């Protein structure tokens, strides 16, 4: 008689709008709950993940509370991405005074209190250089976990952008590895080329998230002078900003630029709807990418809902939710690794 595969159930700490949870669910893992302090995450999480959302500070959660979220007999997975701003290359000058530094240590505390069978964490690549990560590894060792970690290029696992992320997987019930994959790269054209064209300032009638931010007259001229994959150096002198003319401004070549059709996009940030904050110009249309296009380039499905029907989506609010999310395809990759690990353990 064939053994039934053990059920893996996950609780997602720092869940945001559910990118990691959505990917884990796509890999066959049952997501029981997501926890986040941001109330704006409740609707998208509950609507798309169909799981419990707890608006709580992880510092106030205990292992016993988490344990009650899992069914008896399930393989417990504790997953999460502690806010990455303290570890980011963009967080210049932010040291241990930033209260977010301690959230990775809170993750470690909950691992110790819950003692799950599986753990996964995701963060920016530089997290491995800092003390909180070393403390997290020490906790895993103390609790008897085997673990593996690597820096993953998201474009290698089907995410249509060049984002790199740090991923760790850990198991208390056997050796575990994080295999390297290199799938065919998905391009901007393949991802957003099918969407209806828009002008700057327009919104698609059937999708309120497919809305393009308006451009000033000077920025409209700039984007018309921009080439896919190019820089502001393609512009005539009269369109260049004063900062571009300074010696230290010449290094900022990835702002005020268009994406390339036939390559993955650059990293989608919380400001991806803004032409001036990165290479976020549409490859062909004279506008920045829309909120929907940003979500698709993060690998969210086309029907993912970020705000309730009838609610006008805010560029800044929804842009923040999309840019801070874990790409679902990355979550699915991690989920596949963990599911195969449990299957191998069970067959042994």
N, C-alpha and C positions, 0 to 999 in steps of 0.2 A: 504494500500500500504506500503510495507516494505521500511524503510528509507535506503538510500544508505550510507554506512559507510564513514565517513569523511576521506578525503585524508590527510595523514601525509607526509610532505616533510621535509627532513633533509639537513642541512649544517654541514659538519664535520670539525671542527677546529683541527689543528695538525694531519691531516688525515694520514700521512705516506703513506704506500703502499695500504691502504684501508681495513685493517682488520675489523675495526668497521663498515665502510660503507657497506662492503660485507655482514656482519651479519645483519645489519639493513634492507638491501634490501631483504635478504632471509626471513625476518619476514614480508615483505609486505609494507615496508616504502620506499617511493620514495626518493632516494638520489639525490639532485640537484647539489651539489658541494663539493669539498674537498679543504682545504687550508693548505699549508705547505711551509716552507722556503727551503726545500730540493729538488733541481731539479731532483735528482735521483728517486723521488717518482712519477714524472709526468707519465712516461710510464706505470708502473704497475697500477697506479690509473685509468688512462683513459682507458687502455686496458681492465681491469677486471671489473671496476665499471660502465663504459660507462657514466660517468658524467664529468662535468667541473672540471678541476684542476687549481687552482689559486696559482701560486708561489709567495706568499706574506707573509710578517711578520704580525702576528696577531696584533701587536702593531700599524700597519698602517691601519688596517681595521676599518671601521665605521659601526654602526648599519644600517645606510641608505643603504650602499653598500650591506650588507647582505640581507636587506629586498627586494632588487631588484632581488635576486636569487630565491625567492619563487613565486609561482603562486598565483594570487588573490583568496582568499577564502580557501586556504589550511591551515591546522593546522601546524604551524611552530615548528619544532624541532631543537634546537641548541645543537649539540653534540660535544664531544671532549675529548681528553686526553692530558692535558698539559704535557710537558716533565717531566718525573718522577725522573730524576737523583737527584735533590736537596732533595727529600723526601725519597730516597731509603736507606735501611740499608747499602748499599755499598758506599754511599756518605759520607764517614767519613771526618769530619772536614769541610764540605761545609755548610756554613751558608747563611745568607741573602746577602752576597757579590756576590753570583752566580746570574747572570742576569736572569736565568731561574726561579728563585723564583717568579718574577713578572708576569709570563705568566698566572698563575691561576687568578691573579687579573685582567689581561686583559680579560680573559674569562668572569669574573664577569662584567666588564665594558660593554662588548658586550651584555650580557644578559639584562643589564639595558637599553641600547640604542635600542636594537631590540624589547625587550618585547615579546618574543615568548610565545606560549602556553605551550611548553614542553622543558625541558632541561635534558640532561644526561651528566655525566662526569665519567671517569674511570681513576684510578691511582693506585699507590702502596698503600698497607694498611696503611703505616705510614703517609700518607698525612693528615689524620684526626687529627694528633697530632700537626700540625703546623699552624702558624698565617694566611698564605694565605687562607687556607681552612676555617678558622673561618670567615675571611672577606667575602669569597664567600657565606657562609651560611647567613651572615648578609645582603648581597645584595639580595639573594633570598627572605628573609623575607620582606625586604623593598619593593620588587616588587610584593608581594602578592602570592608567590609560596607556595604550600604545597610540602613537600619532604620527602623522605625516603632514607636511605643508609645502606649499609652492606658490610662486607668483604666476598667475594664469593670465595669458593674453586673451581677452574675451572674444576677439575676432577668430581665435582658433577653435572656439566651441559654438559657433553659430550666432554670436551676438554681432550685429552689424555696426560695430564701433571699435575704436582702437584702445578702449579702456583696459588697463591692467589692474588686477586685483589680487590680493593675498587671500588664500583659502587654506584653512586647516581642517582636517578630519581626524577624529580620535575615537578609539574603541576600547572599552574595558573588557571585551570578551574575545579579543584575538588581534593578531597583527593586521594592520590596515595600511594601504598605500593610496596615494593620490596620483593616478596615472596621467601622463602627459598626452593630450590629444591635439590633433592638428586637422580640423575639418576644413572643407572648402570655405573660403571667406564669402560672406553675404554682403552685397554692396548697397549703397544708398539707393541706387536706381531700383534694385529688386525690392527694397523695403518700402519706399515711399513713392515710387514712380507711378503707381496706379491711382493715387489720390487726385481728386479734382483740382485743377489749377486755381490759384487765388492771386489777387493783388494785395499789396501791403494794406493792412487795415480791414480786410474782408474776412468774413466767416462763412464756412460752408453751410448751406441751409439744413443739411441732414446730420451734421455733427458739430456741436458747439465747441468741441476741443480742436477742431480743424480751423483755427482762427490765427491770422497773421497780424503781428503787431504793426501799427502804422509807422511809417518812416518820415523823418523830416526831409525837406527838399534837398539838403546837402547829402544826407545819407542815401537818398534815392539816386542821386547822381553818382555817389561812390559805389553803390552796388552794381549799377549799370556799367561802371568802368572796371568791375572786378571779374577775374577769370577763375573758373573752378580750380581749386588747389593752389591759387595764387596768393598774393599778399597785397597790402596797400601800396607796395612799390610799383604795381601795375598802373596806378592812377597818375594822371597829370598832376604837376606840382600844386595847382590851384585847389585840388580836392584833399590834399594831405593836411592832417591836423598838426598843430604846432608841436605836439609831443613827438611826432614822427620825425621832425627835423632835428631833434636833439640827438646827441651821440648815444645816450642810453635808450632812446626810443627805437633805434634801428633793430634791436633784438626782438621786439614784440611784433613778429611777423604773422602770428596766428590770429590776430584780431581784425575785424572789418574784412572778412574774407568769405568766399563761397566754398561749400563742400564740393568734392569731386563725385560725379555720378557713379563711376565704376570702381570705387574703393569703399571700405567701411568709413563711417563718419568719425570725426574726432570724438573724444570723451564728451558725453552729454552732461552738462552741468545744470545747476539750478537757474542759470541765465541763458539757456540755450535758445530761448525765443527772442533774444536780443542780438541784432546784427553786430553791434559794436563790442561784444564781450568774448568773441572767439570766432572760429571758422564756422559760423552758424548761418551764413547766407545760403539760400536754396541754390542748387547747382545751375538752375536755368531761369527760374522765376525771380523777379526783382523784389525780393522780400526775405526776411529771416524765416527759418523753419517754424512751423506751427507747434502748438502743444501736442497735438496728436502725432505729428511727425517725430517729435522728440520722444514720445512714449514708444512709438514703433521702433525707433533706433535703439531704445533701451531693451527691446525684445518683448515688450508687452503686446498682447493680442489687440487687434483692431477694436474689439468690443469691450475692452477694459474700461470700467466706469470710475472716474475720479471724483465726480460731484453728483449730487442727486439731479434727476431730470428736472428741468425748469430753472436750475441754478446757473447763473452766469459765471463761467470759470474765470478766475483771476489769473493773469499771466504770472504775477509774482507768487501767489499762493500755490497754484497747481504746478508751476514751473519748479518750485522748491520740492514738492512731493515727488515729481518725476525725476529730477536730478539727483535727489538723495536716495533713490530706490536701488536695491540690488537688482541687476538685470535678471528677469525670470529664467532666461536660458542658462545663466550661471547657476542659479538654484537647482535647475533640473539636472545639470551635470553633477553637482554635489549629491543630489538625491539618488542618481543612478549609481554613483560610487558606493554610497552607504547601503543601498538595496542589494547590490551585488555582493558586498561584504557579508551581509547577514545570510544571504543564500549560500555563500561558500562555507561559512561557519556551520550552517545547519546540515550541509551535505557531508561535512568532514566526520 
